Amino acid sequence: MAAAEVAHRPAGHEVKGKGRANRHVGDHGKGVDLKNAVVGKVRLRFAPEPSGYLHLGHAKAGLLNQQRAQEFKGKLIVRFDDTNPAKESNDFVVNILKDIETLGIKYDEVTYTSDYFPKLMKMAEELIIQGKAYVDDTPREQMQKERMDGIESRCRNNSTEENVKLWKEMSAGSERGLQCCLRGKLGMQHRNKSLRDPVYYRCNPIPHHRVGSSYKIYPTYDFACPVVDALEGVTHALRSSEYHDRNAQYHRIQEDMGLEKVEIHEFSRLNLVYTLLSKRKLAWFVKNRRVEGWDDPRFPTVQGVVRRGLTIEALKEFVDEQGASKNLNLMEWDKLWTVNKKKIDHVCPRHTAVIEGGRVMLTLTDGPEKPFVRIIPRHKMSEGAGQKATTYARQIWIDSVDAKSISIDEEITLMDWGNAIVKEIVKDENDCIVQLTGVLHLEGSVRTTKLKLTWLPETSELVNLSLVEFDYLITKKKVDEGEDFLDVLNENTKKEIAALGDSNMRNLQRGDVLQLERKGYFRCDVPFVRPSNPIVLFAIPDGRQRTVLKS
């Protein structure tokens, strides 16, 4: 056994050999095999970079890791791959842990790649001495072109002494060091371009959010990930298929370092129509104030979609249906929102709202002389939704769109009350309906009426609402490789409309999900504070119907 192999192998971790050859477990993972997996010995890691909040792609990866860990009775590490101080922050760490808790992901420990910086530097130095890595000062664009063309760098055959000297300059963050990077000497003629002498270390004088200014150089993800995976005793690395071409590089680095090989299991990346999942691109929207922040309901982040009204149960079912398939699919949001609707419809309470602009008063001439109150269920099919107080009055408000649908002498149904017959329709000089008059016909059958209308009593107890509808941030289903997402920005992504709501909505709390009868599902983002401040409700897509804001 090589000395380096002994030095770098995690304590208590066995050497791969004949004893592991036939430990394949095929009855776990819902038909998905983890190669050479041993029940009780599997060790997985979920490794987000703290450069943004978790999005749905990360959520899929995290949930799949948890599923496999549970199925094989193994361990799950949450490891922050914090190797780029220019993009990372402790705030992102805090919010990622919050997102992981929201997703219900149970883990055994939290680690950081930065914990291994001293070890990684020492190992990089060993590669230099062994002639397996070299320092290169080729300008980045030229280096990229040479890699594409399979041209060896002029620095590739530098002496060990020269490489060590330049490595020290890099470590010090000197002017000369800032011109350099460390590259692995893997081969420049490989058909797999990821093996064409990839970069292992770069200079970066920006302080790190955990270790401050202790380092001026940082390992790349491609170098640190396979090394730290092996050092932490990870048995299987679950990676999305976008990394497929870099799997050979991952294993070559482990081989060069004398580390035990970590099995790779691929799954398809989650792709959604009209959606950007690149954290770099999402950060652009935050930086340019196109959104409120990383938890904006237009964002595909965990906090964003939860704020918009997606339940974690629906997300888990959506991910579970996809499983760990390697098939690349461009998923429709409608499918996810349809699953979500099934989760919320049978439990969320029902309330009533009338759009404020153009609302029309219906006067019931034989209505109650004094308003009275009845206590009725907030959801007729769910006792758990509780009850609400409904006020019945002689004068009631209805939506203008409903008023336009009514004919004189037509019998209509007032929901949660009964039937009425409209006797008079008054219009202004612009032919707009301004008032209706009718009589109650409570003995009438609701089965015979065409119009079943929501309504609100004319009372000072009504609350002001702001109903908010969101649209996609881009106008194209899929941004093609090489295409600039800035060319397909959607300039109108948010629409607000003022409405009045029933008085029971004063009791809503932030995060409550409800249905506004005949208008759709909503999530309370800002609850009642004072009459002058509207309750803010975010429209929840249901996968099928357009809400009132798009009608």
N, C-alpha and C positions, 0 to 999 in steps of 0.2 A: 504494500500500500504506500502511495506517495506521501512524503512528509506533509505537503500542502493539504492533501486530502484529509489527513488526520487532524491537522491544525484547524481546519475550517468546518469540520462536521459538527452539527449541534450535539450536545451531550445527550446520551440516551437514544440516539437515532441510529438505526441499523444500516449496514452497508447493503446496497442493492445487490442481490445475487440470486442463487438458485432458490433460496428460501422464500423469495417473494414472487417467484415466476408464475405461480398458479393461484394467486390470491384474488383473482377477478371475482367481483360480486355482481352478478347480473340481475338479481331479483330486487334491486333497490333503485331508487331514482326514477320511478314511474317509467320503467323501460329504458332509462338513460343510464349507461354504464360509466363508472369511473374506473379507468384502467388501473389494474393492480390494487384496487381499493381493498382495505381490510377493515371489517366492521370493528369499531372501537378505536381504530388507529388513524382514521382520516383526520387531517388537519387542513383547514381551508382559511383563506383570508379574503376579506373585502377591503379593497385598498383605494379609497377615493383620494384625490388630490385636493387639499384645502384651498382651492382657487375659485370657489363659488359654492352655492347651495347644491344639494343633491337634486338631480332632475329624474325624470321617469326612466331614462336609460340606466342610471345608477340604481334606482329602486329595483329594477328588474334584476340587475346583477346581485344586489344585496339579498334580495328575497331568494334567488336561486341558490346562493351560497348557504343561506340558512336552511333551505329545504334539504340540500345534500348533506349538510352537517348533521341534521336531525335524523335523516334516513339511515346514515351510516354510523350513528351514535358517536360522532366525532366532535372536534373542537372548531370554533370559528374565531378568528382574530379580526379585529378592525384595525387596519394599519393606515395611518396618514402618510401618503407619499409626498412629503413636503421637501422637495428638492429644488424648488424655484421660488426664491424669496421675492422676486419681482411681482408675482401674482398672488401670493398666499398671505393669509392673515389668521390671527387667533379667532377673529370673529367668524370666519368660515369654519374653523374647527368646531366652535361652540354650536353653530347652526347645523352642521352635518351631524353631530351627535344628537341634536334635537330631532333632526329628520329621521335618524336611525331609530330613535325611540318612538316617533310617530308611526313608523312602518312596523313596529313591533318586532324588530330584529333583535334576537338575543345573542350576545357574544360573550366570549370567555375573557378576553383582555383587549386593551387598546395599546397599540404601539405606534411608533413614529420612525420613518426612515432616518430622520435626523438623529435618532438614538445611535445609529450605526455609522455616523459620519467618520469617526476616528478609524473604525475598522475598514470602511470602504476606501479611505485614503491610503491606508497601509497596503491593502490588497492591490490598489491601482499602482502603487510604487513597486510592488512585487512583479506586476505585469511588465512594467518598464524595464526592470532589471533582467527579466527573463526574455526580453525582446518581443513580447506579445502586445506591446502598446508603444506609441510614440507621440511626441508633442508636435503639433502642426500649427503653423502660423498662416496657412493659406487663407485668403479672404473667403468669407462664407459663400458668396455666390459662385465663386470659382470652384470651391470645394464641392458644392452641390452639382455643378456641371461635370466635374471630373468623376464624381461617383456615378452619375447617370451614364457617362461614356466609358466607364471602366478604366480610367487613367490614374495611374499611381501618383501620389503626391511626391513632390521633390523632397519632402521632409521624411518620407517613409524609411529611408535608409540612414537616417541620422545615427550617430554613435550613441551608445548607452549613456556616456558621459554628457553629451549634448542634451539628450532627453531629460536626464536628471537635473541638469542645470536649468533648463527651461521650465521643468515641473516646479522647481523651487521658486522661479519667478512668478509662475501662475499662483502658487500657494500664497505668495506675499501680496498678490494683487498689484504688482508693479505695472508700470506703463508697458514694459515689454511683455509681461505675463498676460495682460489684457488682450494682447494680439493673438494669443494662442488657445488651443484646446487640446485635449488628450484623446487620441483615437486608438481603437483596438486594431491590431494587425491581423485581420481575418482573411483578407484576400480581395483583390479588386477586380477579379474576372468572374466572380460568381454570377450565375444567372439571376439568383435571388439578390436583388440590390441591397437588401437590409444587411447583408453580410459584407458589403464593400466598405470595410474599415469604418464602422460607425463611431460617432463621438461618444466618449465615456465621461468626460469632465469638461466643464466650461467655467470661465471666470465670471464672477458676478459680485461686485462690491457692495450691493444693497444688503443691509442688515436682515437677518433671518428672524422671523417672528418668534422662534423658540430659543435659538442659540445666539442671537444678537450678531455681533461682528466678529465672532470667533473664526469664521472661515471666509475666504475670498473666492473659493472654488466650490462647485457643487456638482454631484454626479447627475447624469441624465437619467431619466426614468428607465430607458432601455438597459442601462448598466446596473442601476441600483435594484430594480425589481427582481431579476433572477437571482442576484446575490442574496438579497435580504429574504426572499422566499426560502432559499435553501438554509440560511442561517437560522431562520425561525422554525425550521422543521415542517414547513408546509409540504404536504404530500401531493396536493392537486391544486393547480392554479386554474380557476375558471376565468376564461378570457373571451371577450366577444370576437366574432369572426373577422372583424376589421384588423385584428392583429395577426391574422393567419400567416402572412408573409414574414412576420418577425419572430415566429416561433422558433425557427432554426437559429436565429441570432440568440434568442433567450437560452436555448440549450447549449449553444457553442460557448457562451460566456460562462455558464456553470461548469462546462467541461474544462475550459482553460484555467478556471480557478480551483479545480480539483474538488468541486462541490457535488453532492449527490443530486442526481437528476430529479427534478420536480415534474410530475406528469401534468400535461396541459389538457384541459377539456374546453372545447369551444362551444359557444352558443351564439345565436344570431343577435345582432345589435337591434335594439328597438328603434324603429323608424316610424314616424307619424307624419301624416300629410300636413302641409302648411306649417311645419314646425322645425325650428332650429334647436339642436341639442348640443352644439358646440359651446363650451363655456366662454370661449373667447368672443364668440358672436353675441352671446347673451350679455356678457360684460359690456359690450358696446351699447346695448340698449339702456343698461343701468347708467353708464358713464354719461351718455348723451340725454338722459332724462326722458327717454321715450316711454319708460315705465316708472312706477313708483319705487321699485327696488326688486331684490331677488325673490320676494314673496308676492310679486304682482300677479293677479289672477290671469293675466294673459301669458304668463310664463309657464313652461312645462316643468317647473321645479315642483318638488313635493309640497313645499309650502304654498306655491302658487295655485296648484290644482286643488289642494285642500281648502284654500281660501275661497276658491270658486265654487266649492260644493261637492267635490269628489270624495267619496268615502274610501277609507283604506281597505275595507272589505271588498269593494268593487275593484280596486287596483290589484289586490292580491288574486282575485278570481281571474282577472284579465291576464295577469302574468302567468298564472297557473295553467290557463288554457293554452298558452303558447309553449309552455314547458321549456326545455333546453334545446329545442330544435335549432339546427344550423341553417334552416331555410330563411333567406332574406325576404322580408315582406314589408311593404309600405302600408302601415296600418291606418285605418280610418278612425278618427276620434269618435264617430257615431257609435262604434261598437262598444267602446269604453263607457260612453255616457248612457248607452242602453242598459248595460250591466248595472250602472250606478242607479238608474231610475228604479230598477227592480228592488234595490236595497232600501231606497228611501220612500217609495210610494206608499207602502202599506203601513208606515209608522209616522210619517211627518204630518203635523197638524194642518188643517185647512183654515185659511183666512180670506178676507175679502178686501179688494182694492178697486178704486175707480180712478182712471186717468184724470188728472186735474184739468188739463186744458180741454175746453169744449164740453165738459160734463153737462148733463141735462137733468133738470129737476122734473120728477114725475110726482104730481099731486094726486093723492087718492082721496077723492071727495068724501068717501065713507070710511076712511081710515080712522085709527084711534084718535080721539080728541086729545088725549095725553099720551106721550110715548110710554111704552112699557117694555120690560126686559124679560127675556126667557134665557134659561141656561140650557145650552145644547152641546153635543159632543163636538170637539174640534176635529174629529175624524170618525165618521160613522162606523167604520169597520175596525177601529183600534181604540180600545178603552184606555190604553196607556198614553194616548195623546192628550188626555185630559178634557176639560170642558171650557166653554167660552160663553160670555154674556152677549146676547144679540138684542139690539134695541129696535123696536118696531115703531114707526112713526107715520104720520099722515103725508109728510113730504120726504121723498127719498131721491138719492142721486143714482143715475145710471151712466154708463159710458156713452159718449156721443156716437161711436160706431154702432152700438146697439140701438140707439134711438133712430138712426137712419134706416134700420131694418124693419121698423114697426109701421104698420098701416092702421088707419083709423078703423075702429071697431074690432081690431085683432085681439084675440085672447093670448096672453103671454103667461109664463110661469116666473114668479119671483122666487128664486131659490131660497130654501129654508123658511118659506112663508106660505106660498100658495099662488093661485092664479089671480089675474086681474085683466080687465078689458080696457084698452086705451080708447078714449072717446074723443080726444081733441089733440091736435098737433099744431103748435104755434111756431111760425118761422119768422126770421127777421128779413130785412130788405135784401140780404145776400143769400136768401133761401136756405139759411142755416137754422136747424131746429134749436129753439131756445127754451121750450117748455112743453110738457106733456100733461094731460089730465086724464084720469081714469077712475075706475071703480073696482073694488075687490070682488072676486068671484071664487071664494075659497072652496066652494063645493065643486068647482071644475076639476077635471082630470088632467094631471100633468102629462099623461100619455098623448093627449090630443093636441098639445101645443107644439109649435115649431121652434119658438124661441124660449130658452131657459136662461134667464138673465141674473147676473149678480147685481147687487145694489148696496147702498149704504144709507143710513138715516141722516137727515139733516140735523146735525148736532155738533156742539162745540167740542165734543169728546173725541172726534176723529183725529188721527195723527197724520202728520206730513211724512211722505215717503219719497225717496229717490231710488228709482228702479234703474239698475245699471246693467247694460248688455255689453259683452265683449266680443271682439272679432279676432281673427288670426293676425299675427304681426307681419306676415308676408302674404303676397297674393298668388304665389305659385306653389303647387302641391309639393314639388321636390326641387330643391336648388341643386343643379347639376354641378359636377366637379369642375372647378375653374370658373364657375359663374359667381359673380359678386352679389351677395344677398342684399346689398344696398340698392341694387337695381330693381328689386321686387318688394320694397317696403310697402306696407299697407298704411296709408296716411290717416285712415279713419278706423280706429280700433276700439273706440269706446263711445257709447251712447248712453245718455242719462235722460230720464223722463220723470217729471214730477207727478205724484199720485197722492190720493188720500187712502188711508187704511182704517180698518175697524179698531176701536179703542183697545181691544185685547192685545194688540201688537206692542203696547207700551211695556209689556212684560217680557218681550223677546230679549235673549242674551246673545252676545257675539258668538257666532258659530252655529246658532240654531238654524235648522233647515225647515222650510215650510212650503206649502203650496198655496199660491194665490189662485183661488177658483177661476178657472177658464183663462188663466194667464201664464201658468207654468210654475216651475219650482224655483225657489230662491234660498239664498243663504244670507243670514243677517251679518253684515260686516260692521256696522255702527248701530248700536241699539239706541233706544229712546233716552235722551238726556234732558231736554226741555222742549216745549212746543215749537220754538222757533228753529230748532235743529232737526232736519229730517232724519228718519231712520233710513239707513242705507242698506238696500237689499241687492245682492248680486244674482243675476239670472243664472240658473244652472241648466245647461243643455240637457235634453232628455234623449238625444239620439234620433229624434224623429220630428218633433213639432218645433216650429218657430215660436218664440215668445211674443208677447204683446209688443215689444220694442221693435220687432222686425215684421210685424203684421201690416 
